[in-house]
Amino acid sequence: MSTNTLPGRGDTGKQHTGGPERTADRRRLTFRSPARGRQARAAWLLAGPFLALFAAFMLLPVVWSLLMSLTDTQSADLRTPLNVSFVGFDNYVRLFQDDQFFTALRNTAVFVLVALPLTLAAGLAAAVALDRGIRRFRAVFRVGFYLPVITSIVAVAVVWKTLLEPRAGLVNLVLGWFGIDGPAWLADTRFALPVMILMAVWRNLGTVMIIMLAGLQSVPQSLMEAAELDGAGPWQRFWRVTFPLLRPALLLTAVTTGIGYLQFFDEPFVMTDGGPLDSTLSATLYAYKQFGNGNYEMASAASYVIFVLIVALTVLQFRVLRDKD
């Protein structure tokens, strides 16, 4: 047999290059591309109504409010929106020169700094009690803790306002049995904001409890048993083993609750309208009143200040509570 009939190395490579496998791959790509195009068009067609509604009722108002915060738009300019003047950051300068806005920011800061830790602590304590301490009627207690969350905030505020009436309210009536003259809770600058903080903690601890309870039930029992064999007490097991594993749940509840508390509006709006003497005036209620007074530029500027505060608080919580691993 002649050596000229044997294929060389280069000839072998050329023979296998562009074989039937590659031809089949090219055919699959050829047939798959039109299918992918049809799927993409169908996806955009199905998402189109949502995107249109989102753009019309969410994206456009957000962009428009940002533009309004940089102009001198007021209620009288609604018929001629193109005749407004661009003023830059003058509205923000006026905003921070307003003592009432600083009062609203202070009230909001106190509300968040006090109510947020209390809500997280109360929710975690309730979750631990349901997970380990309460054995009977556990479902009843879960429903009882979570019921205020699903109840209308307006209904809750009206009930609390009735209970705290200075003359006919149940709270002062019970205090009177012990010889204590109850104050006018919602008409006293010393008690109005603490009452709303207490109500917010009571209403929102159910959400924290549910998430924390799920986190507690996901802790491996083997870790607890190993820590117990090593001589760790109940508190050490909770602090060294359980609590680090609850960081994701704690971060979730802290972020969502903190965002809600920075926007607290319904409680002062229904119960006190920001009084007495602006002691319960929140930043969102301030923006709402500016909008009601026709000062659309100031309302928009105040809203974006609240947005910046929400972003700052969220970033801080992620830095503090995120998993270090």
C-alpha positions in Angstrom: 0.0 0.0 0.0 1.5 3.3 -1.0 2.1 5.9 1.6 0.6 8.6 -0.6 -2.9 7.1 0.1 -2.6 7.7 3.8 -4.1 11.0 5.0 -1.8 13.4 6.7 -2.4 15.2 9.9 -3.6 18.3 8.2 -5.8 16.3 5.9 -7.4 14.5 8.9 -8.3 17.9 10.5 -9.8 19.2 7.3 -11.9 16.1 6.9 -13.5 16.4 10.4 -13.9 20.2 10.2 -17.4 21.1 9.1 -18.8 17.6 9.6 -22.4 16.6 10.1 -22.4 17.8 13.8 -21.6 21.4 12.9 -24.1 21.3 10.0 -26.8 20.1 12.5 -25.9 22.9 14.9 -26.2 25.5 12.2 -29.6 24.1 11.3 -30.7 24.3 14.9 -29.7 27.9 15.1 -31.4 28.7 11.8 -34.7 27.1 13.1 -34.3 28.5 16.6 -33.8 32.2 15.7 -37.3 32.7 14.3 -38.8 30.8 17.2 -37.0 33.1 19.6 -38.1 36.1 17.7 -41.7 35.0 18.0 -41.4 34.4 21.7 -39.8 37.8 22.2 -42.6 39.5 20.3 -45.2 37.5 22.3 -43.6 38.5 25.6 -43.5 42.2 24.7 -47.1 42.0 23.5 -48.2 40.4 26.8 -46.2 42.9 28.8 -47.3 45.9 26.8 -50.5 46.7 28.8 -48.6 46.7 32.1 -45.8 48.8 30.7 -48.2 51.3 29.3 -50.0 51.6 32.7 -46.7 51.8 34.5 -45.5 54.5 32.2 -48.7 56.5 32.4 -49.4 56.2 36.2 -46.0 55.7 37.7 -43.0 56.7 35.5 -44.6 59.8 34.0 -45.8 61.3 37.4 -42.4 60.7 39.0 -40.6 62.5 36.2 -43.2 65.2 36.1 -43.0 65.8 39.9 -39.2 66.0 39.6 -39.6 68.7 36.9 -42.2 70.5 39.1 -39.8 70.6 42.0 -37.4 72.6 39.8 -40.0 75.1 38.6 -42.5 77.6 40.2 -45.5 75.5 39.4 -48.6 76.2 41.5 -52.3 75.4 41.2 -53.0 78.4 39.0 -50.5 77.1 36.4 -52.4 73.9 35.7 -54.1 75.3 32.7 -50.9 76.7 31.3 -48.2 74.3 32.4 -45.7 75.5 29.7 -45.7 79.0 31.1 -44.0 78.1 34.4 -40.4 79.3 35.0 -37.4 77.1 35.8 -36.0 78.1 39.2 -33.5 75.3 39.8 -32.9 74.4 43.4 -34.6 77.5 44.8 -37.6 75.4 46.0 -35.2 73.2 48.0 -33.6 76.2 49.5 -37.0 77.6 50.5 -37.9 74.2 51.9 -34.9 74.1 54.3 -35.6 77.6 55.4 -39.1 76.6 56.5 -39.2 76.0 60.3 -42.4 73.9 59.8 -40.6 71.5 57.5 -37.8 71.1 60.0 -40.4 70.3 62.7 -41.9 67.7 60.3 -38.5 66.2 59.7 -37.7 66.1 63.5 -41.0 64.3 64.2 -40.4 61.8 61.4 -36.9 61.1 62.7 -38.2 60.6 66.2 -40.9 58.3 64.9 -38.5 56.2 62.9 -35.7 56.0 65.5 -38.0 55.0 68.3 -40.7 52.9 66.5 -38.4 50.9 64.2 -36.3 49.3 67.0 -39.3 48.7 69.1 -41.2 47.0 66.3 -38.3 44.8 65.4 -37.8 43.8 69.1 -41.5 43.2 69.7 -41.9 41.2 66.6 -38.8 39.1 67.3 -40.0 38.5 70.9 -43.4 37.4 69.7 -41.8 35.1 67.1 -39.6 33.4 69.8 -42.6 33.0 72.1 -44.7 31.4 69.3 -41.8 29.2 68.2 -40.7 27.9 71.7 -42.8 29.3 74.6 -46.4 29.0 73.5 -47.6 25.4 73.0 -51.4 25.7 73.0 -53.6 27.8 70.7 -50.5 28.8 68.7 -52.6 29.5 65.6 -54.9 31.7 67.6 -52.0 33.8 68.8 -50.6 34.1 65.3 -53.9 35.4 64.0 -54.3 37.7 66.9 -50.8 39.3 66.4 -51.3 39.5 62.6 -54.9 40.8 62.6 -54.0 44.5 63.0 -51.8 44.3 59.9 -54.7 43.4 57.6 -57.1 45.8 59.3 -57.6 49.2 57.6 -55.3 51.8 59.1 -58.2 54.3 59.1 -60.4 51.9 61.1 -57.5 51.3 63.6 -56.9 55.0 63.9 -60.5 55.8 64.6 -60.7 53.0 67.2 -57.6 54.3 69.0 -58.9 57.9 68.8 -62.1 56.8 70.5 -60.2 54.8 73.2 -58.1 57.9 73.9 -60.9 60.4 74.3 -60.2 62.4 77.4 -63.7 62.1 78.9 -65.4 59.1 77.4 -62.4 57.1 76.3 -61.9 53.6 77.8 -58.2 54.3 78.6 -58.9 57.3 80.9 -62.0 55.4 82.3 -59.7 52.6 83.5 -57.1 55.0 84.8 -59.9 56.7 86.8 -60.6 53.4 88.6 -57.1 53.7 90.1 -57.5 57.4 91.0 -55.4 58.6 88.0 -56.6 61.6 86.0 -55.8 60.7 82.4 -54.6 63.4 80.1 -56.0 64.5 76.8 -53.7 62.1 74.9 -54.0 63.4 71.4 -54.3 67.1 72.4 -51.1 67.2 74.5 -47.8 67.8 72.9 -46.1 65.4 75.3 -48.2 62.4 74.5 -49.6 62.7 71.0 -46.5 61.4 69.1 -45.7 58.7 71.7 -49.2 57.4 71.3 -48.8 57.2 67.5 -45.5 55.4 68.0 -47.2 52.9 70.3 -50.0 52.3 67.8 -47.5 51.8 64.9 -45.6 49.2 66.9 -48.7 47.4 67.9 -50.0 47.4 64.3 -46.8 46.4 62.5 -45.2 43.8 64.8 -47.4 41.1 63.2 -45.5 41.4 59.9 -42.1 41.2 61.7 -43.3 38.3 63.7 -44.3 36.2 60.7 -41.0 36.8 58.9 -39.0 36.2 62.0 -41.0 33.0 62.8 -40.1 31.7 59.3 -36.5 32.5 60.0 -36.5 30.7 63.4 -38.1 27.6 61.9 -35.4 27.4 59.2 -32.5 27.2 61.8 -31.1 23.7 61.7 -31.8 21.8 64.9 -28.5 20.1 64.7 -26.7 23.4 65.3 -28.7 24.0 68.4 -28.0 20.5 69.7 -24.3 20.9 69.0 -24.2 24.3 70.9 -26.1 22.7 73.8 -23.6 19.8 74.0 -20.8 22.4 74.0 -22.3 23.9 77.2 -24.0 27.0 75.7 -27.0 28.3 77.6 -30.3 29.4 76.1 -29.2 33.0 75.7 -25.8 32.0 74.3 -27.5 29.6 71.8 -29.8 32.4 70.7 -27.2 35.1 70.4 -24.4 33.0 69.0 -26.3 30.6 66.8 -29.9 31.7 66.1 -29.5 35.5 65.8 -26.7 35.4 63.1 -28.9 33.1 61.0 -31.7 35.7 61.3 -29.8 38.5 59.6 -31.6 38.1 56.2 -35.0 38.2 57.9 -34.0 41.1 60.1 -32.7 43.0 57.1 -35.9 42.5 55.2 -38.1 43.6 58.0 -35.9 46.5 58.9 -35.9 47.8 55.3 -39.6 47.4 54.6 -40.7 48.7 58.1 -38.2 51.7 57.9 -39.5 52.7 54.5 -43.1 52.6 55.8 -42.2 54.6 58.9 -40.5 57.3 56.9 -43.7 57.7 55.0 -46.1 57.6 58.0 -49.1 59.6 57.1 -52.4 58.0 57.9 -52.1 58.1 61.7 -51.6 61.9 62.1 -53.9 62.6 59.2 -56.8 60.8 60.7 -56.1 61.4 64.4 -54.6 64.8 64.9 -54.1 66.5 61.4 -50.5 67.1 62.5 -51.4 68.8 65.8 -51.3 69.8 68.5 -48.8 72.6 67.6 -47.3 70.5 64.8 -46.1 67.9 67.3 -47.3 65.0 65.1 -46.7 66.7 61.7 -44.8 64.2 59.5 -42.8 65.0 56.4 -45.4 63.3 54.1 -48.3 65.2 55.8 -46.3 68.4 55.3 -46.0 67.6 51.5 -49.7 66.7 51.4 -50.7 70.0 53.0 -48.4 72.0 50.6 -50.1 70.2 47.7 -53.5 71.0 49.2 -52.6 74.6 49.5 -51.7 74.7 45.8 -47.9 74.9 46.3 -47.1 72.0 44.0 -43.4 73.0 43.6 -42.9 72.8 47.4 -44.8 69.5 47.7 -42.7 68.0 45.0 -39.5 69.2 46.6 -40.5 67.8 50.0 -41.4 64.5 48.4 -38.0 64.1 46.8 -36.3 65.0 50.1 -38.3 62.1 51.6 -37.1 59.9 48.8 -33.5 60.7 49.5 -34.0 60.0 53.2 -35.5 56.6 52.3 -32.5 55.7 50.1 -30.1 56.8 52.8 -31.8 54.8 55.5 -32.0 51.7 53.2 -28.3 51.9 52.3 -27.4 52.3 56.0 -29.5 49.2 57.0 -27.8 47.1 54.2 -24.4 48.1 55.5 -25.2 47.3 59.1 -27.4 44.2 58.8 -26.2 42.4 55.7 -24.4 39.1 56.0 -20.7 39.7 56.6 -19.8 36.4 54.9 
